[in-house]
């Protein structure tokens, strides 16, 4: 037994579907988190920038205030004298007023300290000409803020402010105000408006001048290059010297080379996004758990009916009873179960139809065999009756009457066998050129007997005729099937219209109505006023075995035989019907040239059917062979008879013949095969086929378009006329 591959279950598929659906949601959540984090960073950057700008402004105001105080002192004449005895008191007053200064001094242009607010001996006054801040002040001649350094008088870490002293328009020295960084830190600490924000003042050399908290540990520390703030930076995430990651912004302090920096810890800045992450994780986990639970419940709700449906299908395939119909579960599964039941019912119905079709085929084969045997018997009966009638005198009236009665019975039996052949679909297809109107009018009497008085037949035929090339009996069978279909559609009576006309199809109309190529056609229209068909019935109407009749009342082959016959004749069929509006069949058959007129010599040939040519007769039925020999010999022909094809081939090899008359169905060799062999050695040899049980071209033994054929039973007259015309035709062509 073939092992089936392991497949994914519905439960696994639904769980996977939940996860697949969750992936985009996770993506959206991740995007929301990243977006929130970006917004938090931007907001913290803006806040830091505001604090940095505020810090820079405050420090700048502090320096500007100190500068203003220094300017007041520098304008005093005593300070301009650069005399210690006079300027020390003024400097001490400034030192007292400015609570952040470590000292106040004056320096001459040579860099020598002249005056000092803090008492110091003259010999201890330092020389500062070598310092960078003095050189900068001397070079620029403007107010200067120096770098932090250790004061040489106070020995405390200070930042020196220098202001040029001008006397009578001439610079005479510099007033210095060393800002004690410890005292400045107390001022700076008051600037911290947010407990979490770190405010820092850093020199261009990277030294921390002031810090809003932990100043004792970090003021005076040199910040590494990778941790220093840039000028006018905003929203930069960086780890500070204390190891804490913050979002920084900076602003320059005007008049100095310092930078005011503000940093908000990321733990504070990312508080909203962190809370969003927590919320999303909790909500997502809950929703995912609920979705998986719902998926499993749904899977169970679907899987159980599907498994039941699979068991039901397995029971059907293994021939077990289907059991109770499936009614629980999703609608789609229930509908699938219903469709399965319908398919099984249709399969069982098709099997029954197949059995019926096989039965009909067997009956048809039996009917064809009976018709074949009957035709051979009837050929002998009717032929001998015809010979007897020709040989007895007019005085034997009673005997003539008896023979004519036998001949009449044989004729009726002949019609019966033709019906049997038509039923079994084993008649030979003989395409001929005839008028479609003649086929309609020729079937009119039969239609009236078949349909009954409650159906009115109305015909409307093309005035100039409709010449077509087809098998006339097949066309009549098409008319018969359509008439019977119309009768069954009008149980309470109605009107059957049969119309013919010639049409020329061109453009889209050919495809729209018939899917036929452009050209001229004979149109046969058969319409009834019956119950009509709905859309579903129209779709299946031409399918084999489809019928709307109750069981046992129809095979469902009538209309399918019509369709097949029309297509076999090179035609096209269109069906139109609506419930309550009747049904109309339209059949297109290609038009041919006008019917050929009767030959003027036909009458004379009918009067003289004698001859002296040599004819090879091949017939396996002794009675028919003997009768045919007698008929032809009576007309003067030299007849050589053979019982089968092999014997005929041997006779033809030994002598020449003017004509071959052969049965189509014989043991050892069929008539068509015999004709092909003889024509290879005798080019142009005419052959007349005869048969009482013929078969179609599709079975390998049918007639070609130009082959001559005579149907059993035939009359002596019909046979001799056909023989004479065939020989005369050969004589004319040679």
Buried (B, 14 or more C-beta within 10 A) or exposed (E): EEEEEEEEEBBEBBBEBBBEEBEEBEEEBEEBBEEBBEEBBBBBBBBBBBBBBBBBBBBBEBBEEBBEBBEEBBEBEBBBBBEBEBBBEBBBBBBEEBEBBBBBBBBBBEBBBBBBBBEBEEEEBBEBBEBEBBBBBBEEEEBBBBBBBEBBBBEBBBBBBBBBBBBEEEEBBBBBBBBBBBBBBEBBBEBBEBEEBBBBBBBEEBBBBBBBBEBEEBBBBEBEEEEBBEEEBBBBBBEBBBEEBBBBBBBBBEBBEBBBBBBBBBEBBBEEBBEBBEEBEEEBEEEBEEBBEEBBEBBEBBBBBBEBBEBBBEBBEEEEEBEEEBEEBEEEBBEBBEEBBEEBEEEEEEEEBEEBBEEBEEEBEEBBBBBBBBBBBBBBBBBBBBBBBEEEEEEBEEEBEEBEEBBEBBBEBBEBBBEBBBBBBBBBBBBEBBBBBBBBEBBEEEBBEEBEEEBBBEBEBBEEBBBBBBBBBBBBBBBBBBBBBBBBBBEEBBBBBBBBBBBEBEEEEBEEBBEBEEEEBBBBBBBBBBBBBEEEBBEBBBEBBBBBEEEEEBBBBBBBBBBBBBEBBBBBBBBBBEEEEBBBBBBBBBBBEEEEEEEEEEEEBEEEBEBEBBBBBBBBBEBBBBBBBBBBEBBEBBBBBBBBBBBBBEBBEEEEBBBBBBBBBBEEBBBBBBBEBBBEEBEEBBBBBBBBBBBBEEEEBBBEEEBBBBBBBBBBEBBBBBBBBBBEEBEEEE
